[in-house]
Amino acid sequence: MLRLRYIFTFMSMISIFPIFAQRISDHNTIGWYTTTITPKINEKWSGHFEYQWRRTDWVKNWQQSLLRVGITYKLQENVIAQVGYGWARTFDYGEYFLSAINKTFDEHRIYEQIVLSSQYGKVKLTNRFRLEQRWLAVYKSVEDTKPQRWNYLNRMRFMPRVDVPISKNGWYVAAYDEVMLGFGGNIGQNIFDQNRIAGLVGFNINKTARVEGGFLNQTVQFGRQIDQQNVFQYNKGIIINTYFNL
């Protein structure tokens, strides 16, 4: 636990530094709506199906469409490993676009992760470590129908989460802070990639289904500069998650 605290402190400090180094800011209101289905195969193996419907102006316009599928293996009672594939389509939103070309682009990614969980009385602490290998479509002009090339990027993610039950009939509160860092070639201007902080209220409907919702704050640093200035995007809004463990 002591090592995890050091890692969490270090990652959190990294996520704060870019806030003081900002030059250009872009603010958006967002709504993220996620459905996750986990079909159990046996005592050790299970599948993972996840879709995230990400919108701007709460629900009005597209921000991103994200589909993720994977396979999970229980190493120990409190340690699980997962590998999988993700597809994302990022739309033209905000005052400044993530890509140099204001055009919707696709991303393919492969990921590997380890999730560690601990129980301290009624409090549950979860730490998720994820590595991603990403291929992002790059276009030469808005008129292009096919990408000129695919940029390869590496990213690491660390997310501690705390869940606390607040009643005997299934209600709980939760909070998490996820830091994402790029490494290797083609990272552009940002080793720091994103930080996401959320506070949630959830309800366990039964043993197989639960739902939670709350507030999400997303900070993104662009991988490119505009007018020789770094660009930071600040997105705030709601998040609603539904989970089905079959």
C-alpha positions in Angstrom: 0.0 0.0 0.0 2.9 2.4 0.7 4.2 2.0 -2.8 0.7 2.7 -4.3 0.5 5.9 -2.2 3.8 7.1 -3.7 2.7 6.3 -7.2 -0.7 8.0 -6.7 1.0 11.1 -5.2 3.5 11.3 -8.1 0.8 10.8 -10.8 -1.5 13.4 -9.2 1.3 16.0 -9.1 2.0 15.4 -12.8 -1.7 15.9 -13.6 -1.7 19.3 -11.7 1.5 20.8 -13.3 -0.1 21.4 -16.8 -2.9 23.5 -15.2 -0.3 26.2 -14.3 1.4 25.9 -17.7 -1.7 26.5 -19.8 -1.7 29.0 -22.6 -4.8 28.5 -24.6 -8.0 27.1 -23.0 -11.1 25.5 -24.5 -14.1 24.8 -22.2 -16.9 22.4 -23.0 -19.9 20.9 -21.2 -20.2 17.2 -21.6 -22.3 14.1 -20.9 -20.8 10.6 -20.8 -23.2 7.6 -20.8 -21.7 4.1 -20.5 -23.0 0.6 -20.6 -20.7 -2.3 -19.5 -21.7 -6.0 -19.8 -19.5 -8.7 -18.1 -20.6 -12.2 -19.1 -19.1 -14.9 -16.8 -17.5 -17.8 -18.6 -16.3 -19.8 -15.5 -14.8 -19.1 -12.1 -11.6 -17.6 -13.7 -12.6 -16.2 -17.1 -15.2 -13.6 -18.1 -15.8 -11.3 -21.1 -16.0 -7.5 -21.3 -18.3 -5.5 -23.5 -18.4 -1.7 -23.1 -19.9 1.2 -25.1 -19.5 4.9 -24.2 -21.7 7.5 -25.7 -19.9 10.8 -25.2 -21.7 14.0 -25.9 -21.1 17.8 -25.7 -23.7 20.3 -24.5 -24.9 17.6 -22.1 -26.4 15.4 -24.9 -26.9 17.6 -28.0 -23.7 16.9 -30.1 -21.2 14.2 -30.5 -17.9 14.3 -28.7 -16.7 10.7 -29.0 -18.0 7.2 -29.7 -16.0 4.4 -27.9 -16.4 0.7 -28.1 -14.3 -1.7 -26.0 -14.2 -5.5 -25.9 -11.9 -7.7 -23.8 -11.3 -10.9 -21.9 -10.7 -11.0 -18.2 -8.8 -13.5 -16.0 -8.9 -13.6 -12.2 -5.4 -14.1 -11.0 -6.4 -14.0 -7.3 -9.5 -13.1 -5.4 -8.5 -9.4 -5.4 -6.3 -9.3 -8.6 -7.7 -9.4 -12.1 -6.0 -9.0 -15.5 -7.6 -8.0 -18.8 -6.6 -7.6 -22.4 -8.7 -6.2 -25.2 -9.4 -4.0 -28.2 -11.0 -0.5 -28.4 -12.3 1.6 -31.2 -13.0 5.3 -30.8 -14.4 7.9 -33.2 -13.6 11.5 -32.1 -15.8 14.2 -33.6 -15.1 17.8 -34.4 -16.2 19.6 -31.2 -15.0 22.6 -29.2 -13.4 25.8 -30.2 -10.1 24.1 -30.9 -10.0 20.6 -32.5 -7.7 17.9 -31.2 -6.3 17.2 -34.7 -4.7 19.8 -37.0 -7.4 19.0 -39.5 -10.9 19.7 -38.3 -12.2 16.3 -39.3 -13.7 13.4 -37.5 -11.1 10.7 -37.0 -10.9 7.1 -35.9 -8.6 5.4 -33.4 -7.8 1.7 -32.9 -6.2 0.6 -29.7 -5.0 -2.6 -27.9 -4.8 -2.5 -24.1 -3.6 -4.5 -21.1 -4.6 -3.8 -17.5 -4.3 -5.1 -14.0 -6.9 -4.2 -11.3 -6.1 -4.5 -7.6 -8.9 -4.3 -5.0 -8.7 -4.0 -1.2 -11.3 -3.9 1.5 -10.9 -1.6 4.6 -14.0 -2.2 6.7 -16.9 -1.0 4.5 -14.6 1.0 2.2 -13.4 -0.6 -1.1 -10.3 0.7 -2.8 -9.6 -0.2 -6.4 -6.4 0.6 -8.3 -6.4 0.1 -12.1 -3.2 0.1 -14.2 -3.6 0.2 -17.9 -1.2 0.3 -20.9 -2.5 1.2 -24.4 -1.1 0.9 -27.9 -2.9 3.4 -30.1 -3.3 4.0 -33.8 -4.8 7.4 -34.7 -5.9 8.3 -38.2 -4.2 11.3 -39.7 -5.7 13.2 -42.7 -4.0 15.6 -45.1 -7.1 17.6 -45.8 -10.8 17.9 -44.8 -11.8 16.5 -48.2 -9.8 13.2 -47.7 -12.0 10.1 -47.4 -9.2 7.9 -46.2 -6.4 8.6 -43.7 -3.0 9.6 -45.1 -1.4 7.5 -42.3 -1.9 6.1 -38.8 0.1 7.6 -36.0 1.2 5.1 -33.3 1.2 6.2 -29.7 1.8 4.6 -26.3 -0.1 5.6 -23.2 -0.2 4.5 -19.6 -3.1 5.1 -17.2 -3.5 4.9 -13.5 -6.9 5.1 -11.7 -7.5 4.8 -8.0 -11.2 4.5 -7.0 -12.9 4.5 -3.6 -16.4 3.1 -3.0 -18.3 3.6 0.2 -21.8 2.1 1.0 -24.1 4.6 2.6 -27.2 2.4 3.2 -28.2 -1.2 3.7 -30.4 -1.2 0.6 -27.7 -0.8 -2.0 -26.8 2.9 -2.2 -23.1 3.9 -2.3 -20.9 6.9 -3.1 -17.7 6.7 -5.1 -14.9 8.8 -6.4 -11.9 8.3 -8.7 -9.0 10.2 -10.3 -7.5 8.9 -13.5 -4.2 10.2 -14.9 -3.0 9.4 -18.4 0.6 9.8 -19.6 2.1 9.4 -23.1 5.5 7.8 -23.6 7.7 6.8 -26.5 7.7 8.4 -30.0 5.1 10.7 -31.5 3.8 12.1 -28.2 4.1 15.6 -29.5 3.8 18.4 -26.9 2.3 16.3 -24.1 3.7 13.6 -21.9 0.7 14.5 -19.8 -2.3 13.5 -21.8 -5.4 13.7 -19.6 -6.8 13.8 -16.1 -10.3 12.7 -15.2 -11.9 13.3 -11.8 -15.4 12.1 -10.9 -17.7 11.9 -7.9 -20.6 9.5 -8.1 -23.7 8.2 -6.4 -24.7 4.6 -7.2 -27.3 2.0 -6.5 -27.0 -1.8 -6.6 -30.3 -2.9 -8.2 -29.5 -6.6 -7.6 -26.6 -8.9 -7.7 -26.2 -8.5 -11.5 -27.0 -4.9 -12.2 -26.1 -1.5 -10.8 -26.3 2.1 -12.0 -24.3 5.2 -10.9 -24.2 8.9 -11.9 -22.4 12.1 -10.9 -20.1 14.9 -12.0 -17.0 14.5 -14.2 -14.1 16.9 -14.8 -11.8 16.1 -17.8 -8.6 18.0 -18.5 -6.9 17.3 -21.9 -3.6 18.6 -23.2 -3.4 18.6 -27.0 -0.5 16.9 -28.7 0.1 19.9 -30.9 0.6 23.7 -30.4 -1.5 26.5 -31.8 0.4 29.8 -32.5 3.3 28.2 -30.6 1.2 27.8 -27.5 0.1 24.7 -25.7 -3.6 24.0 -25.7 -5.7 22.7 -22.8 -9.2 21.5 -23.0 -11.4 21.6 -19.8 -14.6 19.5 -20.1 -17.1 19.4 -17.2 -20.5 17.6 -17.0 -22.3 14.5 -16.0 -21.5 10.8 -16.2 -23.9 7.9 -16.0 -22.7 4.3 -15.9 -24.7 1.1 -16.0 -23.2 -2.3 -15.3 -24.5 -5.8 -15.9 -22.6 -8.8 -14.5 -24.2 -11.8 -16.1 
